[in-house]
């Protein structure tokens, strides 16, 4: 049986991208409530709702896109996801009105 290496360059690249994606998700989730309260002066319940919607949207998108990942391929799906994640993260810097 040929010996295969685990720590290859493609594996490390994919691991780094997945780590950055998970890190941005959790960092945004933690800071979103505080940011909503400080910036938009909303109640704690409304700020918590923003985090709830964020988490539910992440869950629904993972369920909905499960089959698409198989169709597009893992590498293409990862690139698309990383680009969309970067765009969404940048859009958090844009000031937007908050209707409570």
C-alpha positions in Angstrom: 0.0 0.0 0.0 1.6 3.3 -1.0 2.1 5.8 1.7 0.2 9.0 1.2 1.0 12.3 2.9 -1.6 14.2 4.9 0.1 17.6 5.2 0.2 18.5 1.6 0.0 22.0 0.2 -3.6 21.7 -1.1 -4.7 20.3 2.3 -3.0 23.2 4.2 -4.6 25.7 1.8 -8.1 24.3 2.2 -7.6 24.1 6.0 -6.5 27.7 6.1 -9.5 28.9 4.1 -11.9 26.9 6.2 -10.3 28.2 9.4 -10.6 31.8 8.2 -14.2 31.2 7.2 -15.1 29.7 10.5 -13.2 32.4 12.4 -15.0 35.2 10.6 -18.4 33.5 11.2 -17.8 33.2 15.0 -16.1 36.6 15.4 -19.1 38.3 13.6 -21.5 36.3 15.7 -19.9 37.4 18.9 -19.5 41.1 18.0 -22.8 41.6 16.1 -25.0 42.1 19.2 -22.6 44.6 20.8 -22.3 46.5 17.5 -26.0 46.7 17.0 -26.6 48.1 20.5 -23.8 50.6 20.3 -24.3 51.8 16.7 -28.0 51.7 16.3 -29.1 52.1 20.0 -31.5 49.2 19.8 -32.8 47.0 22.7 -30.9 43.9 23.7 -33.7 41.7 22.3 -33.5 43.3 18.8 -29.7 43.0 18.9 -30.0 39.3 19.8 -32.5 38.9 17.0 -29.8 40.0 14.5 -27.5 37.3 15.7 -30.3 34.7 15.5 -31.1 35.7 12.0 -27.4 35.4 11.1 -27.1 31.9 12.6 -30.4 30.7 11.0 -29.3 32.1 7.6 -26.0 30.2 7.9 -27.7 27.0 8.8 -30.3 27.2 6.0 -27.7 28.1 3.4 -25.6 25.0 4.4 -28.6 22.8 4.1 -29.8 24.3 0.9 -26.4 24.2 -0.8 -25.4 20.7 0.2 -26.4 19.2 -3.1 -24.9 22.1 -5.1 -21.5 21.5 -3.5 -21.5 18.0 -5.0 -22.5 19.4 -8.4 -20.0 22.2 -8.5 -17.2 20.3 -6.9 -15.4 21.0 -3.6 -12.8 23.4 -4.9 -15.2 25.5 -6.9 -17.7 25.6 -4.0 -14.9 26.6 -1.6 -13.8 29.4 -3.9 -17.4 30.7 -4.4 -18.0 30.5 -0.7 -14.8 32.3 0.2 -15.5 35.1 -2.2 -19.1 35.5 -1.0 -17.9 35.4 2.6 -15.3 38.1 1.9 -18.0 40.3 0.2 -20.4 39.8 3.0 -17.8 40.7 5.6 -16.8 43.9 3.7 -20.5 44.9 3.5 -20.6 44.8 7.3 -18.5 48.0 7.2 -21.1 49.9 5.2 -23.5 51.9 7.5 -27.1 50.9 7.0 -30.3 52.0 8.7 -31.7 49.7 11.4 -35.5 49.7 11.7 -36.6 48.3 15.0 
